[in-house]
Every structure is written in C-alpha cells, then in structure tokens.
Amino acid sequence: MAISSLGLGSGVLTQDVLDKLRKADEAGRITPIDKELKTLNTQKSEFSVLDATMTNFSDAVNELKAKTLYDERQATVTGTSVSVTADANSDVQDFTLNVTQLATKQIEESGSYGATTDTIASDTGNLTLSVGSSDFTINYDSTTTLEDLKKSINDIAGQKVNATIVQIASGDYRLFLNSVDTGSNQDISITDNSGNLSGTQLTDDLSSVQDGVDATFDFNGQAITRHSNQVDDLITGYHITLKEVGSSDVSVQQNRDAILKRVDSFIEKYNAAMTELDKVTKNSTNADERGVFSSESGISGMQDAIRNAMDTIGGGVGTIYDYGFDIDKDGKMSIDKTVFNKKLDENAGNVEVFFSGGSFDNGDGTTTTIDGAFTDLSTITESYTGYGKILDSFSKNLDASQTTLQERRTTTMERLNNKYETLQKQWGAYDALIARLNSSANAFIQMVNAQNNSQKN
C-alpha cells in the first residue's frame, strides 16, 4: 500500500513548513484586522454606555424645562379637622378652615318584626320609597318577607339608600334605612300605594335614628354650608375633606418636593455624563489609560459644549449659580438647597421662567422674555444626542466600520485559504517529482557502485 505525505519525497516541502508560512501570512494580514475589530468592539461597548448616560442626562434636562413641573401643587395642613389636595395650576394661597359641624346621613328605623321571615303584606301591591328627591317603586305580595323587602330595596334603590336588618333583642327585628349621601336633603319616607302592607312598621312606625344634617364650616371667617363632607366646589382645583370639628390652617404652594426631586435627578445625571465623558476622552501617553474616544473631536466637543453651557445659559437675567448650583474644581455639580428655596420664596414665578422660559420679572417694572436655562441646555444637548445628530451618526459609523472589517477579514481569509490550498497541491506535485528524481538517482548510484565493485573483483 502506497502512503503519501507532503515532504516525504523531498524532506523540505513539508506540511510544517507550509503551516509556518500560513501563520506568518495571517500575522501580517489577519491579525491587524482582528486588532482593529477588537478596538472597534471596545468602542461600541463604551459607546453604548455613553449613549445611555447621555440619554438619561437629556431626559433630566427636559424634565426641568417642562412647564407642567412648576404647575404641581402641594397642600400642607396644620390641624386634624380637614385634609386638602390641590390640582396642578390651582391657586397658591394660605387659609383657615374651622369646621363647626360635619354632614351626616339620614337613618330611619322601622317598627319591630318577630323574625326576618315575617311577611310584610296581606296582598299584592307596591310602595314608594323616597330618599331626598328620588322616588323608587318597590313591589310586594302576600309572600314578601322582611328579608325579601331588604333585598328589593338594595337592588332597586341601592344607589341612594342602604337597607339592613338588625336584631335589637330576641324576637325584635327592625329594618334600618341609611341614606348613601349626607346632608339635610336626604329625608327618607315610605308610602304604601296599595294599602296592603300588614301593620304600620314601615309607615307610621318608621322613625328617625339620625337626622341628615349639612356640614358647616368657616373659610377665613366666612360661614359656608355644604351637604357633603367632601367639598370640591369651594375653590377651583381644591379637594377638601371635612374630618372632624375643629380648626386647621392650610397652605397651598408650588410643589417644591417635586421640583427638587427633578433638580437632584439632573445633578446626578450631569455628574454621571461628565464622569463617563472624562473616561472615554482621556488623553494619555499610556495606551492602557487613554480613553477609547480620546481622538474623537465630536465627543470631546460635546463635553466642552455642555460644560461651557453651565456658564452661559440663563438668557442674560442670571446664571444657574444664582440658584444654588455649583461645579467644583473636579467638575462635579451640587446644589445649595437653602439658596434654591430662598429663590422660590422670593419669586417662585421667576424660578419657573428662568428654568423653562417666559417673561422674567426684572423687579423694576420691566420684564425680559427668555427661552429658559434648561430650554437652552436642551437645545445644546439635542444637537449632539438627537436623531441624525453627532452621536447617532457616530453610532452608525461604528456599525459600518465593523461590517467593513468583518467583510475584509472574510475576504482575506478566503484568499489565504485558496492560496494555501494551491500551494499544498503544487508542493505535493513538486514533492512527488523530487521523490522520483531521488529514486532514479539512487538507482543510478547503486548501478555505479555495483560496476565499481565488479571491477575491483
């Protein structure tokens, strides 16, 4: 059996030599591409973090420029007689509520029945249950029990009255009717339209357990009456719940907690964005310390633009530093909330205008129309982070470069495969030829040696 192996004939054109040649070829042509791909993958990974950080920062800026943020209201109540909430953009003011009487429901009690299964009528008929201005017709017959009547009332008139049966004592059951709403306009009565009710427990014997009365309270000394303890029509946007007799002081102001929460979020996102930008744009002679985008002017330019904006935004009526913001020597932002709250105390409207735009009160009878500090900052940020802008284009370029490199690597590898497949075939042919030449040479040498040996003999 013939065994063929590259280099067997020559001892020179071996597979090991071919593998070394290929390895050298790959080092010169494939390895540089792999290094570029590795660098590119690192850039893409870092860019995804940077992009997310800048998106969060942009969102925080837009939250502070939104006028609706400054429309939110916060109600503070001193005292326990009322609770108050206020809708967005409702009036800002302080007032006193003195509750003198809570509104109550009307409660009626029937006469006594021996059991819940006692029938209430001798024949077929109907009655009218009146609750305030609402009338309800309830049918009955000779088989209708007290329990049946209760169920019919709840089914038919449940939106205005609740019917329950209470056992007062052994053999003493009574129907209680409670108005759903409170106020003096919730009188309850029953009229027997057919005259077939048995006894007078539901008519003449129906008695009041609790009269429905109106709520009374003073608003800044002005006497007010309402049918309900839930008062939503006193001041537009205010929702007042009367809870007990007594006096409470109420202050409805701009919701500073909501504003400060957004300010804190902005500072957090600003510091995160600047930290990430510092990292990826860092210049250094040490390659291990150098940022992956240290040579990208678009990204470093974005960082410079945002930092410089902190000194310029404000429309000429002030700077963010006037409102307690500060940036230290390391580039970290913070805020003095005492200063910020003082600005709100002095003129909350001006704070809103400075942040989100409008007519700024100059304090001398004149106003200055400005776009707002965070509107200006949003414009600057969006010029880098918006669709089709610098970061978006940079991301697309990274994707395109990765695709190009991967295609180039594939093409180069295919060419190397073809080259060494051809070389292997050529070397195999050369090796076979050398083997044949070696074989012929060996045969000739043996003939010469044999001839020389014969001549000596």
C-alpha positions as CSV (number, residue, x, y, z in Angstrom):
1,M,0.0,0.0,0.0
2,A,1.4,3.4,-1.0
3,I,1.5,6.1,1.7
4,S,1.7,9.7,0.5
5,S,2.8,12.5,2.8
6,L,3.9,16.1,1.9
7,G,7.7,16.3,2.2
8,L,8.2,12.6,2.2
9,G,10.0,12.8,-1.1
10,S,11.9,16.0,-0.5
11,G,12.2,16.3,3.2
12,V,11.9,20.1,2.6
13,L,8.4,20.8,1.3
14,T,6.7,19.6,4.5
15,Q,3.3,20.5,5.9
16,D,5.1,22.0,8.9
17,V,6.8,24.5,6.6
18,L,3.5,25.3,4.9
19,D,1.8,25.9,8.3
20,K,4.6,28.2,9.4
21,L,4.3,30.2,6.1
22,R,0.5,30.4,6.6
23,K,0.9,31.6,10.2
24,A,3.3,34.3,9.1
25,D,0.8,35.3,6.4
26,E,-2.0,35.5,8.9
27,A,0.1,37.5,11.3
28,G,0.7,40.1,8.6
29,R,-2.8,40.2,7.1
30,I,-5.4,38.8,9.5
31,T,-4.0,39.8,12.9
32,P,-4.1,43.6,12.1
33,I,-7.8,43.2,11.1
34,D,-8.5,41.3,14.4
35,K,-6.8,44.1,16.4
36,E,-9.0,46.7,14.6
37,L,-12.1,44.7,15.3
38,K,-11.1,44.3,19.0
39,T,-10.6,48.1,19.3
40,L,-13.9,48.7,17.5
41,N,-15.8,46.3,19.7
42,T,-14.4,48.1,22.8
43,Q,-15.5,51.4,21.3
44,K,-19.0,50.0,20.6
45,S,-19.3,48.7,24.2
46,E,-18.1,52.1,25.6
47,F,-20.3,54.0,23.3
48,S,-23.4,52.1,24.4
49,V,-22.7,53.1,28.0
50,L,-22.1,56.7,26.9
51,D,-25.2,56.8,24.8
52,A,-27.4,55.6,27.6
53,T,-25.8,58.1,30.0
54,M,-26.4,61.0,27.6
55,T,-30.0,59.9,27.0
56,N,-30.6,59.9,30.8
57,F,-29.0,63.3,31.0
58,S,-31.1,64.7,28.2
59,D,-34.3,63.3,29.8
60,A,-33.4,65.1,33.1
61,V,-32.8,68.4,31.3
62,N,-36.2,68.1,29.6
63,E,-38.0,67.4,32.9
64,L,-36.7,70.7,34.3
65,K,-37.7,72.7,31.2
66,A,-41.3,71.3,31.3
67,K,-43.6,74.0,32.5
68,T,-46.0,71.4,33.9
69,L,-43.5,70.6,36.6
70,Y,-43.9,74.1,38.1
71,D,-47.7,73.8,38.0
72,E,-47.8,71.0,40.6
73,R,-49.2,72.0,44.0
74,Q,-48.6,70.8,47.5
75,A,-51.1,71.3,50.3
76,T,-49.8,71.5,53.9
77,V,-52.4,71.2,56.7
78,T,-51.8,72.2,60.3
79,G,-54.5,70.6,62.4
80,T,-56.7,67.5,62.1
81,S,-60.1,68.8,61.1
82,V,-59.6,68.6,57.4
83,S,-57.4,67.1,54.6
84,V,-56.7,69.0,51.4
85,T,-55.3,68.2,48.0
86,A,-54.8,70.7,45.1
87,D,-54.8,70.1,41.4
88,A,-52.0,71.3,39.2
89,N,-52.0,75.0,38.4
90,S,-54.6,75.8,41.1
91,D,-54.3,79.0,43.2
92,V,-51.4,79.4,45.6
93,Q,-52.6,80.7,49.0
94,D,-53.0,80.2,52.7
95,F,-56.3,80.0,54.5
96,T,-58.1,78.8,57.6
97,L,-60.9,76.2,57.8
98,N,-62.9,76.0,61.0
99,V,-65.3,73.0,60.9
100,T,-68.3,73.6,63.2
101,Q,-70.5,70.6,62.1
102,L,-69.9,67.5,60.0
103,A,-72.6,66.4,57.5
104,T,-74.4,63.2,58.5
105,K,-76.6,60.6,56.8
106,Q,-80.3,60.2,57.4
107,I,-81.0,56.9,59.2
108,E,-84.6,55.6,59.6
109,E,-85.7,52.6,61.7
110,S,-88.8,50.5,61.1
111,G,-91.1,49.1,63.7
112,S,-90.5,45.7,65.2
113,Y,-90.9,42.3,63.4
114,G,-90.7,39.0,65.2
115,A,-88.4,37.4,62.6
116,T,-86.7,38.2,59.3
117,T,-89.1,35.7,57.7
118,D,-92.3,37.6,58.8
119,T,-94.4,38.7,55.8
120,I,-95.0,42.4,55.4
121,A,-98.2,42.4,53.3
122,S,-101.6,40.8,53.1
123,D,-101.9,41.1,49.3
124,T,-100.2,42.2,46.1
125,G,-99.2,45.9,45.9
126,N,-96.4,48.4,45.9
127,L,-94.9,51.1,48.0
128,T,-92.9,54.3,47.2
129,L,-89.5,54.7,48.9
130,S,-88.5,58.4,48.9
131,V,-84.9,59.4,49.5
132,G,-84.4,63.1,49.2
133,S,-85.7,64.0,45.8
134,S,-85.6,60.4,44.4
135,D,-88.6,58.1,44.5
136,F,-88.4,54.3,44.0
137,T,-91.3,51.9,43.5
138,I,-91.0,48.6,45.4
139,N,-93.4,45.8,44.6
140,Y,-94.6,43.3,47.2
141,D,-97.2,40.5,47.6
142,S,-98.5,38.3,50.4
143,T,-95.4,36.1,50.4
144,T,-92.9,39.0,50.6
145,T,-90.8,38.7,53.9
146,L,-88.9,41.4,55.7
147,E,-85.7,39.8,54.2
148,D,-87.2,40.0,50.7
149,L,-88.0,43.7,51.2
150,K,-84.5,44.5,52.3
151,K,-83.1,42.8,49.2
152,S,-85.6,44.6,46.8
153,I,-84.7,48.0,48.3
154,N,-80.9,47.4,47.9
155,D,-81.4,46.1,44.3
156,I,-83.7,48.9,43.2
157,A,-82.6,51.9,45.3
158,G,-79.1,50.9,46.3
159,Q,-77.5,54.0,44.8
160,K,-79.4,56.2,47.2
161,V,-80.1,54.1,50.3
162,N,-78.7,51.0,52.1
163,A,-81.1,48.6,53.8
164,T,-80.1,46.3,56.6
165,I,-81.9,44.2,59.2
166,V,-80.8,44.5,62.8
167,Q,-81.8,42.2,65.7
168,I,-82.5,44.5,68.6
169,A,-83.4,41.7,71.0
170,S,-84.9,38.2,70.9
171,G,-87.9,38.4,68.6
172,D,-87.3,42.1,67.8
173,Y,-86.0,42.6,64.2
174,R,-86.0,46.0,62.5
175,L,-85.3,47.4,59.1
176,F,-82.7,50.2,59.0
177,L,-82.5,52.6,56.0
178,N,-79.3,54.6,55.7
179,S,-79.0,57.3,53.1
180,V,-75.9,56.9,50.9
181,D,-75.3,60.7,50.8
182,T,-75.1,63.1,53.6
183,G,-77.0,66.4,54.2
184,S,-80.3,67.9,55.2
185,N,-81.8,66.9,51.8
186,Q,-81.7,63.2,52.4
187,D,-85.1,62.6,54.2
188,I,-86.4,59.1,53.9
189,S,-90.1,58.0,53.9
190,I,-92.2,55.1,52.8
191,T,-95.7,55.5,51.3
192,D,-98.0,52.4,50.9
193,N,-99.6,53.0,47.5
194,S,-101.9,49.9,47.6
195,G,-102.8,49.8,51.3
196,N,-101.9,46.1,51.6
197,L,-99.0,46.4,54.0
198,S,-99.5,44.4,57.2
199,G,-99.2,46.8,60.2
200,T,-97.6,50.2,60.3
201,Q,-94.0,49.2,61.0
202,L,-92.9,50.6,57.6
203,T,-95.1,53.7,57.6
204,D,-96.3,55.3,60.8
205,D,-93.8,53.5,62.9
206,L,-90.8,54.5,60.7
207,S,-88.7,56.7,63.0
208,S,-85.6,58.7,62.7
209,V,-82.4,57.4,64.3
210,Q,-80.2,60.1,62.9
211,D,-81.2,63.2,61.0
212,G,-79.2,64.1,57.9
213,V,-77.6,67.5,58.5
214,D,-75.4,69.7,56.4
215,A,-71.7,70.4,57.0
216,T,-70.9,73.9,58.3
217,F,-67.5,75.5,58.4
218,D,-65.9,78.9,58.2
219,F,-63.4,79.7,55.4
220,N,-61.3,82.6,56.6
221,G,-64.2,83.5,58.9
222,Q,-66.8,83.3,56.1
223,A,-69.6,80.8,57.0
224,I,-70.1,78.0,54.5
225,T,-72.7,75.2,54.3
226,R,-72.4,72.1,52.2
227,H,-74.5,68.9,52.0
228,S,-71.3,66.7,52.0
229,N,-68.1,66.5,54.0
230,Q,-66.3,66.2,50.6
231,V,-66.0,69.8,49.3
232,D,-64.8,70.1,45.8
233,D,-66.5,73.3,44.8
234,L,-65.2,75.9,47.3
235,I,-62.0,76.8,45.3
236,T,-61.3,75.6,41.8
237,G,-58.9,72.7,41.9
238,Y,-59.1,72.2,45.7
239,H,-60.4,68.9,47.1
240,I,-61.3,69.4,50.8
241,T,-62.4,66.6,53.2
242,L,-64.0,67.7,56.4
243,K,-62.9,65.1,59.1
244,E,-63.8,66.5,62.5
245,V,-65.0,69.6,64.3
246,G,-62.1,72.0,64.8
247,S,-59.8,74.5,63.1
248,S,-57.0,73.9,60.6
249,D,-54.6,76.1,58.8
250,V,-54.0,75.2,55.2
251,S,-51.1,76.4,52.9
252,V,-51.2,75.5,49.2
253,Q,-47.9,76.2,47.5
254,Q,-45.9,75.2,44.5
255,N,-44.8,71.6,45.0
256,R,-41.1,72.1,45.8
257,D,-40.6,68.5,46.6
258,A,-41.3,67.6,43.0
259,I,-39.1,70.3,41.7
260,L,-36.2,69.5,44.0
261,K,-36.5,65.8,43.1
262,R,-36.1,66.7,39.4
263,V,-33.1,69.0,40.3
264,D,-31.5,66.2,42.2
265,S,-32.0,63.9,39.2
266,F,-30.5,66.4,36.9
267,I,-27.4,66.8,39.0
268,E,-27.0,63.1,39.3
269,K,-27.3,62.6,35.5
270,Y,-25.0,65.5,34.8
271,N,-22.3,64.1,37.0
272,A,-22.7,60.7,35.5
273,A,-22.4,62.1,32.0
274,M,-19.4,64.1,32.8
275,T,-17.7,61.2,34.5
276,E,-18.3,58.9,31.5
277,L,-17.1,61.6,29.1
278,D,-13.9,62.2,31.2
279,K,-13.2,58.5,31.0
280,V,-13.7,57.9,27.3
281,T,-12.0,61.2,26.1
282,K,-9.0,61.0,28.5
283,N,-5.6,61.8,26.8
284,S,-2.6,59.9,28.0
285,T,0.7,58.6,26.6
286,N,-0.1,55.3,28.3
287,A,-2.3,53.3,26.0
288,D,-3.9,51.5,28.9
289,E,-5.0,54.8,30.4
290,R,-6.1,56.5,27.2
291,G,-9.8,56.9,26.6
292,V,-11.2,55.0,23.6
293,F,-12.5,58.2,22.1
294,S,-9.6,60.5,23.0
295,S,-9.1,61.4,19.4
296,E,-12.8,61.9,18.6
297,S,-13.4,65.6,18.4
298,G,-17.2,65.2,18.1
299,I,-17.4,63.5,21.5
300,S,-14.9,65.8,23.3
301,G,-16.7,68.7,21.7
302,M,-20.0,67.6,23.2
303,Q,-18.4,67.5,26.7
304,D,-16.9,71.0,26.2
305,A,-20.2,72.4,24.9
306,I,-22.2,71.1,27.9
307,R,-19.6,72.3,30.4
308,N,-19.4,75.8,28.8
309,A,-23.2,76.0,28.7
310,M,-23.3,75.9,32.5
311,D,-21.7,79.3,32.5
312,T,-23.9,80.9,29.7
313,I,-27.4,79.6,29.9
314,G,-30.0,81.9,31.5
315,G,-30.9,84.4,28.8
316,G,-29.0,87.3,30.4
317,V,-31.1,87.5,33.5
318,G,-28.8,85.4,35.7
319,T,-26.9,82.1,35.8
320,I,-27.7,78.8,37.4
321,Y,-25.2,79.6,40.1
322,D,-27.5,82.3,41.3
323,Y,-30.0,79.5,42.2
324,G,-27.6,77.5,44.3
325,F,-25.9,75.3,41.7
326,D,-22.2,74.9,41.9
327,I,-19.5,73.0,40.0
328,D,-16.3,72.2,41.9
329,K,-12.7,72.0,40.6
330,D,-13.2,68.3,39.7
331,G,-16.2,69.2,37.6
332,K,-18.8,67.7,40.0
333,M,-22.1,69.6,40.3
334,S,-24.0,70.2,43.5
335,I,-26.7,72.5,44.8
336,D,-27.3,74.5,47.9
337,K,-31.0,74.0,48.6
338,T,-31.1,76.8,51.1
339,V,-30.3,79.2,48.3
340,F,-32.7,77.5,45.9
341,N,-35.6,77.6,48.4
342,K,-34.8,81.3,49.1
343,K,-35.2,82.0,45.4
344,L,-38.6,80.2,45.4
345,D,-39.6,82.2,48.5
346,E,-38.7,85.5,46.8
347,N,-40.4,84.8,43.5
348,A,-41.4,81.3,42.5
349,G,-42.7,82.6,39.2
350,N,-39.2,83.9,38.3
351,V,-37.7,80.5,39.1
352,E,-40.1,78.8,36.7
353,V,-39.4,81.4,34.0
354,F,-35.6,81.1,34.5
355,F,-35.7,77.3,34.2
356,S,-38.4,76.9,31.4
357,G,-38.9,80.2,29.7
358,G,-41.3,83.1,29.7
359,S,-41.4,86.7,30.9
360,F,-38.8,87.3,33.7
361,D,-39.7,90.0,36.2
362,N,-36.7,92.3,36.5
363,G,-38.0,93.8,39.7
364,D,-38.1,97.3,38.3
365,G,-41.5,97.2,36.5
366,T,-39.9,95.7,33.3
367,T,-39.7,92.1,32.1
368,T,-37.3,90.2,29.9
369,T,-38.5,87.4,27.6
370,I,-36.2,84.4,27.8
371,D,-36.2,80.8,26.5
372,G,-35.2,79.4,29.9
373,A,-31.9,78.0,31.1
374,F,-32.9,74.3,30.6
375,T,-34.6,75.0,27.3
376,D,-31.2,76.4,26.2
377,L,-29.4,73.4,27.6
378,S,-31.8,71.1,25.9
379,T,-31.1,72.7,22.6
380,I,-27.4,72.2,23.0
381,T,-27.8,68.6,24.2
382,E,-30.2,67.7,21.4
383,S,-27.7,69.0,18.9
384,Y,-25.5,66.1,19.9
385,T,-27.9,63.4,21.1
386,G,-30.9,64.0,18.7
387,Y,-31.8,61.7,15.8
388,G,-29.3,62.1,13.0
389,K,-27.0,64.2,15.2
390,I,-23.4,63.6,16.2
391,L,-23.9,60.6,18.5
392,D,-26.4,59.0,16.1
393,S,-24.0,59.4,13.2
394,F,-21.1,58.2,15.2
395,S,-23.0,55.0,16.2
396,K,-23.9,54.3,12.6
397,N,-20.2,54.8,11.6
398,L,-19.1,52.3,14.2
399,D,-21.6,49.8,12.8
400,A,-20.5,50.4,9.2
401,S,-16.8,50.1,10.2
402,Q,-17.5,46.8,11.9
403,T,-19.3,45.5,8.9
404,T,-16.5,46.6,6.6
405,L,-13.8,45.0,8.8
406,Q,-15.7,41.7,9.1
407,E,-16.2,41.6,5.3
408,R,-12.5,42.4,4.8
409,R,-11.4,39.6,7.2
410,T,-13.7,37.1,5.5
411,T,-12.3,38.0,2.1
412,T,-8.7,37.9,3.2
413,M,-9.2,34.6,4.9
414,E,-10.8,33.1,1.7
415,R,-7.8,34.3,-0.3
416,L,-5.4,32.7,2.2
417,N,-7.4,29.5,2.1
418,N,-7.2,29.5,-1.7
419,K,-3.5,30.4,-1.7
420,Y,-2.5,27.6,0.6
421,E,-4.8,25.0,-1.0
422,T,-3.0,25.8,-4.3
423,L,0.4,25.7,-2.6
424,Q,-0.4,22.4,-1.0
425,K,-1.2,20.9,-4.4
426,Q,1.9,22.5,-6.0
427,W,4.1,21.3,-3.2
428,G,2.6,17.8,-3.4
429,A,3.4,17.7,-7.2
430,Y,7.0,19.0,-6.6
431,D,7.5,16.6,-3.8
432,A,6.4,13.7,-6.0
433,L,8.8,14.8,-8.7
434,I,11.6,15.1,-6.3
435,A,10.8,11.7,-4.9
436,R,11.0,10.2,-8.4
437,L,14.3,12.0,-9.1
438,N,15.7,10.8,-5.9
439,S,14.6,7.3,-6.7
440,S,16.2,7.5,-10.1
441,A,19.4,9.0,-8.6
442,N,19.5,6.2,-6.0
443,A,19.2,3.6,-8.7
444,F,21.9,5.1,-10.8
445,I,24.2,5.4,-7.8
446,Q,23.6,1.7,-7.0
447,M,24.5,0.8,-10.6
448,V,27.7,2.7,-10.5
449,N,28.6,1.2,-7.1
450,A,27.9,-2.2,-8.4
451,Q,30.0,-1.6,-11.5
452,N,32.9,-0.3,-9.4
453,N,32.7,-3.3,-7.1
454,S,32.8,-5.8,-10.1
455,Q,35.9,-4.1,-11.5
456,K,37.7,-4.4,-8.2
457,N,37.0,-8.0,-8.1
